[in-house]
């Protein structure tokens, strides 16, 4: 069994309000920075040394894909101001069973979010939720609750 001793840390700085690109999950060991059901990046793009599946977005950029229930990615973020935020999830799926949720430091922020069948893994829609965030550094997790969510990005906007 291989032992991983990488310290979990941000792959890129994420300050909220702001945009978190799904492929920019934290660097670190499996079980700390991410959990994927296999050891292969199915898309073989962007971070091919990692097990998380990253593919190309048809309009440019990258997306998390090939997701399966139980997988997750972690994002260390700094929230500038406590308050209510609208999070816009840019998602696609070719199945009726796709679902996900967001957590912060182990606390469920959204409950299960059912992702609509967009009739293709590159047919993007925006699903919005309103959440509360405290001003501090925290670890957000995207947890896949239903197979085959493609996630491009998350846009966090303060609600006044």
HELIX and SHEET records of a PDB file:
HELIX    1   1 UNK A   22  UNK A   24  5                                   3    
SHEET    1   A 3 UNK A  15  UNK A  16  0                                        
SHEET    2   A 3 UNK A  72  UNK A  79  1                                        
SHEET    3   A 3 UNK A  34  UNK A  35 -1                                        
SHEET    1   B 5 UNK A  15  UNK A  16  0                                        
SHEET    2   B 5 UNK A  72  UNK A  79  1                                        
SHEET    3   B 5 UNK A 137  UNK A 146 -1                                        
SHEET    4   B 5 UNK A  99  UNK A 104 -1                                        
SHEET    5   B 5 UNK A 107  UNK A 108 -1                                        
SHEET    1   C 5 UNK A  15  UNK A  16  0                                        
SHEET    2   C 5 UNK A  72  UNK A  79  1                                        
SHEET    3   C 5 UNK A 137  UNK A 146 -1                                        
SHEET    4   C 5 UNK A  99  UNK A 104 -1                                        
SHEET    5   C 5 UNK A 113  UNK A 114 -1                                        
SHEET    1   D 4 UNK A  18  UNK A  21  0                                        
SHEET    2   D 4 UNK A 150  UNK A 158 -1                                        
SHEET    3   D 4 UNK A  83  UNK A  93 -1                                        
SHEET    4   D 4 UNK A 120  UNK A 133 -1                                        
SHEET    1   E 2 UNK A  54  UNK A  56  0                                        
SHEET    2   E 2 UNK A  62  UNK A  64 -1                                        
END                                                                             
